[in-house]
Amino acid sequence: MIATLAAVVVLTLGCISPPEKTESTNLTENSAGITTLRIGYQPSTHQIAEMVASEMGWWAEDLSPFGITEIKEFEFPTGVPEMQAMVAGELDIAYVGTAPPISAIAAGLPAKIVAAVNIKGSDLVVRPDLAYSGPESLEGLSIGTFPPGSIQDTVMKKWLTDNGVEVSEVDIKAMDPGPAMSALSAGRIDGVFLPHPAPSIVELNGKGKVVVASGEMWPDHACCSLVVTDKLIQEQPELVEQIIKTHIKATEYINTHPKEAAEIYSRKTNANITEIEHSIENWDGEWVSDPNLQIPSTVEYARVDYEMKYTQRELTEEDLFDTSFYERVS
């Protein structure tokens, strides 16, 4: 069943292979449930909450009363391979953009969004010499962004369509953030639409200029969320409640200690602290934990994805969310 589902999701989410399975990533179980919690995340300032919970020791400390003796973290460049890993049974929870789970759940992944992570927080950046004058000025240009089915791909294509621009008139290239930034720096593409901190890195290095924030494209749109497997929800609901409590604590810490959060991100990812502080000071994103804030735009993502034939059925709020845990602990 897992092998069949994984094959379907590879086709649905794009041909990106999930991390190679190793003995160390197997789920450890005993009569009380899992003892190793496997967390997926991406090196984006959107997902600092995961890093704060890890670096402060909160995952280990808060989850140990529930039998968790080991935390394993797996980094992914984008949400597509991250969801493929969850489909393959290699992750228990995932910090991931809200759009990739739509394709995975539509293809049969048993999982739910249980908390929000952030809203907004991506920027369109173009070459310094380009005269940007609106969506129509992108016609004929090449823009690197995350793969089809991602937040960035969905937001950008909807924005172009809403502004009367044929998506086919813009050469949208599916790229991970590192290659996209390198391609822009080398002049191989004309712009990028990426989550932070990438826009700040490009701008501070003089390789591009920010022209539109994603919140202007789609006000208050959902970005990253916390996804948990149905297995964990059904078999260890109290553990899921604590995971959300810890996530809320980490989110509140970021919002009250942004400088310290930037330092944690910099240590975790070996990033330039100046670039990260600039990102946090200048992005239009917000760190949040209430999943109800994300429901309207996520359901709209599901509609857009269905219209673009990324999914074979249009998912509903009930298909995608379980807000009951958040409502019990908040």
C-alpha positions in Angstrom: 0.0 0.0 0.0 2.8 2.5 1.0 4.7 1.6 -2.2 1.6 2.2 -4.4 0.8 5.5 -2.6 4.4 6.7 -2.9 4.4 6.0 -6.7 1.2 8.0 -7.0 2.6 10.9 -5.1 5.8 10.9 -7.1 3.7 11.5 -10.1 1.4 14.0 -8.4 4.1 16.1 -6.6 6.9 15.8 -9.2 9.7 13.5 -9.9 11.9 14.3 -6.9 13.2 11.3 -5.0 12.6 11.2 -1.2 15.6 10.8 1.1 17.2 7.4 0.8 15.9 5.0 3.4 18.4 3.9 6.0 18.1 1.7 9.0 18.4 4.8 11.3 15.2 6.3 9.9 13.0 3.3 10.7 10.2 4.0 13.2 11.0 2.6 16.6 8.0 1.2 18.4 7.1 -0.5 21.6 3.8 -1.3 23.3 3.5 2.3 24.5 3.9 3.7 21.0 6.8 5.4 19.2 10.1 6.2 21.0 11.7 8.1 18.1 10.0 11.1 16.7 11.0 12.0 13.1 10.6 15.6 12.1 10.9 17.0 8.6 11.7 20.7 8.0 13.2 23.1 5.5 16.0 25.7 6.0 13.7 28.7 5.8 13.1 31.4 8.3 9.4 30.5 7.9 10.2 27.4 10.0 12.3 28.8 12.8 9.8 27.4 15.3 11.0 23.9 14.7 14.6 25.0 15.1 13.9 26.9 18.3 12.1 23.9 19.8 15.2 21.8 18.8 17.9 24.1 19.9 16.2 25.0 23.2 15.9 21.3 24.0 12.1 21.6 24.2 11.4 18.7 21.8 13.4 16.3 24.0 12.3 17.7 27.3 8.6 18.1 26.6 8.1 14.8 24.7 10.1 12.5 27.0 7.1 12.0 29.4 5.3 10.4 26.4 8.0 7.8 25.8 10.0 9.8 23.2 13.7 9.0 23.8 15.1 10.3 20.5 14.4 13.2 18.1 15.5 12.8 14.5 15.4 15.8 12.2 15.5 15.6 8.4 16.1 18.7 6.3 14.5 19.0 2.8 15.0 21.7 0.1 11.3 22.0 -0.6 7.9 20.5 0.4 7.7 18.1 -2.5 10.4 15.7 -1.4 9.4 16.2 2.2 5.9 15.0 1.5 7.3 12.1 -0.5 9.2 11.1 2.6 6.1 11.3 4.7 4.2 9.1 2.2 7.1 6.6 2.4 6.6 6.4 6.1 9.8 8.2 7.0 8.4 11.1 8.9 5.9 11.5 11.8 5.5 15.2 11.6 6.5 17.8 9.1 7.0 21.6 9.0 6.0 22.2 5.4 4.3 24.6 3.1 0.5 24.2 3.2 0.2 23.4 -0.5 2.3 20.2 -0.9 0.2 18.3 1.6 -2.8 19.0 -0.5 -1.4 16.9 -3.4 -0.2 14.2 -1.0 -3.5 13.9 0.9 -5.4 14.0 -2.4 -3.3 11.0 -3.5 -4.1 9.2 -0.3 -1.6 10.3 2.4 -3.2 9.7 5.8 -2.2 13.0 7.5 -3.7 16.3 8.7 -2.7 19.9 9.3 -2.9 20.4 13.0 -1.3 23.8 13.5 -0.2 26.9 11.5 3.5 27.8 11.3 3.4 31.1 9.3 1.5 33.2 6.8 3.0 35.2 3.9 6.8 35.6 3.8 7.9 35.1 0.1 9.2 37.7 -2.3 9.5 38.2 -6.1 13.1 39.3 -6.8 14.2 40.4 -10.2 17.6 41.3 -11.8 18.7 44.8 -10.7 18.7 46.0 -14.3 15.1 45.0 -15.0 12.4 47.6 -15.0 9.5 45.9 -13.2 6.1 47.6 -13.7 3.6 45.0 -12.7 2.7 41.4 -13.4 2.5 42.0 -17.1 6.1 43.1 -17.3 7.1 39.5 -16.4 5.9 38.2 -19.8 8.8 36.7 -21.7 10.9 36.5 -18.6 12.2 33.4 -16.7 11.4 33.1 -13.0 12.7 30.4 -10.8 10.5 29.1 -8.0 9.5 26.0 -6.1 8.0 23.0 -8.0 4.4 22.7 -9.1 2.1 22.1 -6.1 4.2 24.3 -3.8 3.0 27.4 -2.1 5.2 29.6 -4.3 4.1 28.0 -7.5 0.4 28.2 -6.6 0.5 31.8 -5.3 2.5 33.0 -8.3 0.3 31.3 -11.0 -2.9 32.5 -9.3 -1.5 36.0 -9.1 -0.6 36.1 -12.7 -4.0 34.7 -13.8 -5.8 37.2 -11.5 -4.0 40.0 -13.2 -4.8 38.9 -16.7 -1.4 37.4 -17.5 -1.3 34.0 -19.3 0.9 31.7 -17.1 2.4 30.3 -20.3 3.7 33.7 -21.2 6.1 33.5 -18.2 8.9 30.9 -18.2 8.4 29.5 -14.7 11.2 27.2 -13.8 10.9 24.6 -11.0 14.0 25.1 -8.8 15.2 24.6 -5.3 16.2 27.8 -3.6 20.0 27.3 -3.8 20.1 26.6 -7.6 17.5 29.4 -8.2 19.6 32.0 -6.4 22.8 30.8 -8.2 21.0 30.9 -11.6 19.8 34.5 -10.9 23.3 35.6 -9.8 24.8 34.1 -13.0 22.2 35.8 -15.2 20.7 32.5 -16.4 17.2 33.5 -15.2 15.5 36.9 -14.8 14.1 36.5 -11.3 13.1 34.3 -8.4 10.0 33.9 -6.2 11.2 32.3 -3.0 10.5 32.2 0.7 12.8 34.0 3.1 15.6 34.3 3.8 16.5 33.8 0.1 15.1 37.2 -1.0 17.3 39.0 1.6 20.4 37.0 0.6 19.9 37.9 -3.0 19.2 41.6 -2.3 22.1 42.1 0.2 24.5 40.6 -2.3 23.4 43.0 -5.0 22.1 40.2 -7.3 18.5 41.3 -7.4 15.8 43.7 -6.1 12.6 42.8 -4.2 9.6 44.0 -6.2 6.6 42.3 -4.8 5.9 40.5 -1.4 3.7 37.5 -1.5 1.2 39.2 0.9 0.6 41.7 -1.9 -0.1 38.9 -4.3 -2.5 37.1 -2.0 -3.2 38.9 1.3 -2.7 36.8 4.5 -2.2 33.6 2.5 -1.2 30.5 4.4 2.3 29.4 4.0 3.9 26.8 6.3 2.0 24.5 8.6 2.5 21.6 10.9 1.4 18.2 9.4 1.0 15.1 11.5 0.3 11.5 10.4 -3.1 10.0 11.1 -1.3 7.1 12.8 0.1 9.5 15.4 -3.3 11.3 15.7 -5.2 8.0 16.3 -2.7 6.1 18.4 -1.1 8.8 20.5 -3.4 11.9 20.7 -1.8 13.1 24.0 1.6 13.2 22.3 0.1 15.2 19.4 -1.3 17.7 21.9 2.2 18.1 23.5 3.8 18.5 20.1 1.4 21.4 19.4 2.0 22.9 22.9 5.7 22.9 22.2 5.2 24.4 18.8 3.1 27.2 20.3 5.8 27.9 22.9 8.5 28.1 20.2 6.3 30.4 18.0 5.7 32.7 21.0 9.5 32.7 21.6 10.3 33.8 18.1 7.8 36.7 18.2 9.1 38.0 21.6 12.8 37.2 20.9 13.4 37.8 17.2 17.1 38.5 17.6 17.7 35.3 19.5 15.6 33.4 17.0 17.8 34.8 14.2 20.9 33.5 16.0 19.4 30.1 16.5 18.5 29.9 12.8 22.0 31.1 11.9 23.7 28.4 14.0 21.3 25.7 12.8 21.8 26.4 9.1 25.3 28.0 9.1 23.7 31.1 7.6 25.1 34.6 7.7 23.6 36.3 10.7 23.4 39.7 9.0 21.3 38.2 6.2 19.0 36.5 8.6 18.5 39.6 10.7 17.7 41.5 7.5 15.3 38.9 6.5 13.4 38.9 9.8 13.3 42.7 9.8 12.1 43.1 6.2 9.9 40.2 5.3 6.1 40.5 5.3 5.6 37.2 7.0 4.1 36.4 10.4 4.8 33.4 12.7 1.5 32.0 13.9 0.2 28.8 15.3 -3.6 28.9 15.0 -4.6 26.7 12.1 -7.9 28.5 11.7 -6.0 31.4 10.2 -4.9 29.2 7.3 -8.2 27.4 6.5 -9.7 29.9 4.0 -6.6 30.3 1.8 -5.7 26.6 2.1 -9.1 25.5 0.8 -8.6 28.0 -2.0 -5.2 26.4 -2.7 -7.0 23.1 -3.0 -9.5 24.6 -5.5 -6.7 26.2 -7.6 -4.7 23.0 -7.5 -7.7 21.1 -8.8 -8.3 23.6 -11.5 -4.6 23.3 -12.6 -5.0 19.5 -12.5 -2.4 19.0 -9.8 -5.0 16.9 -8.0 -7.8 14.6 -9.3 -10.3 15.8 -6.7 -10.9 19.1 -4.9 -10.2 18.7 -1.2 -12.2 20.3 1.6 -11.4 21.7 5.0 -12.3 18.3 6.6 -9.9 16.5 4.3 -7.0 18.7 5.2 -7.4 19.9 8.8 -7.8 18.6 12.3 -8.1 21.7 14.5 -9.4 19.9 17.6 -5.9 19.4 19.1 -5.0 23.1 18.8 -8.4 24.1 20.2 -7.9 21.8 23.3 -4.4 23.1 24.1 -4.6 26.8 23.2 
